Amino acid sequence: MSSNRNHEISDRIMEQAAQWFARCRAEDFTKEQQTCLDEWLKADPDHRAAFDETQTAWNDIGYLAVPPPASSMSVAGRRRLLFRMPRFGMAGLALMAGLFFCAFYFKSDLITWRNLHTGKEISYKTGKGLKREITLPDGSHVETNGNTFFSIRFNPWQRNVTLTAGEMFFDVRHDADRPFEIRAHNGLIRVLGTRFHVRNREGLVSVDVEAGRVQVCSGLAGSSDPSRGLSRDERIITDGQGLDYRWAGPAGSIRQAELDRVSAWRQGKIVFRSMRLDAVLKELKHHYGVRIILLDKKLGEKPFTGTFNTHDLDEILEAITISFSLTAEKTSSGVIMLWPKT
C-alpha cells in the first residue's frame, strides 16, 4: 500500500490529528475542548498540516464534506453542516480516530472501492510482463495479462467491462438481475455465469470458455448501445468452445477452445502451437514491449511451436534463432534484428 501523505510529519502527530478530528465531531464536544484544539493547532505547523490532511483525505474517500477550519467555526455551525452523531465514549473516539488514521495508508484503495460500488468507471493498465488480479464487488474474479488496458463500471442494474486491448480471464458470479457484459472492439460478450478468457489483440477478439456459457454479439457498428438489441451475428458458446471475431463482419465458426494456450500466461508460461513466426514476433512485442524485425519475410510464414517461461525472453529468442538458423542482433535503439545465417 502506498500513501500520499507527507512523511516528514510523524506518525504520532498524525494520530493526534486523527483523534482531534474524530473528537471535534462528537455531539458533546465543548467550547473548552475547542479552545484546546485551537491551541494544539497553533502550537506547531505540523499540527495544522496534519489536521488539514485528515480533512482532505476523508473528503476524498467520500464520507464527509470538508468543513471550514476548526478555529474559525462555531460548535453550533459545525452541527448544522454535518450529520448528527451519537455521543462518543473513549472507545468510540479511539475507533473513529483509528479509522481516520487508516485513511492515510489505504486512501487510494478506499477511493477505488468507493468507485466500484457507486458506478463510477475505473480504468486499469497492466504493464508489460506483469499480471494483475482483481476481486469485483459482486465477488467475481478477474485476472489480466501484461500490456492490458481495460475499464470497469458497476452499478445496481448492470456490470460492464471494456477491454480496449490485452488478455483477461473472468470467473463471474451469477446474478440474473445484473448482466455481466464485456465490450471488446465492435462486439459484446454477455456472460451467463461462467469462467472464460477474452483476448483483444491486433483487431482480433477471441473468446474461450472454460466452464458455463457466454453470448457473443459481433458486428455492432450500427448501434451506439449494443446492450439494447440483438446484433447482426449472435452466438452462444459453452464449455470447451471458442469463437473469434474482428472489428467488422460476422464471427467465425465455433471452434474448440484453446485453453492450454490462452491460459498459459496465468501459470507464467507462453505457448506457441504451430504459430506463424511473424505472429510469434508480434506476441513477443505485446508481452515484452520489444520490437523484433525479421528481414526474411518468407521465414515469417513458417510455423513455430514451443512452451516457455514468460520471464525469459532470451530463452525464446535462442529457440527461434536455432530453429530457423537466424542471427540476432540488438541495435542501439533496442530493436532486435533477425536474419538468416550465411
Secondary structure by P-SEA (a helix, b strand, c coil): ccccccccccaaaaaaaaaaaaaaacccccaaaaaaaaaaaaccaaaaaaaaaaaaaaaaacccccccccccccaaaaaaaccccccccaaaaaaaaaaaaacccaaaaaaaaaaaacbbbbbbbbcccbbbbbbccccbbbbbcccccbbbbbcccbbbbbbcbbbbbbbccccccbbbbbbcccbbbbbccccbbbbbcccbbbbbbccbbbbbbcccccccccccccccbbbbbcccccccccccccccccccccccccccccccbbbbccccaaaaaaaaaaaccbbbbbcccccccbbbbbccccccaaaaaaaaaaaabbbbbbccccbbbbbbcc
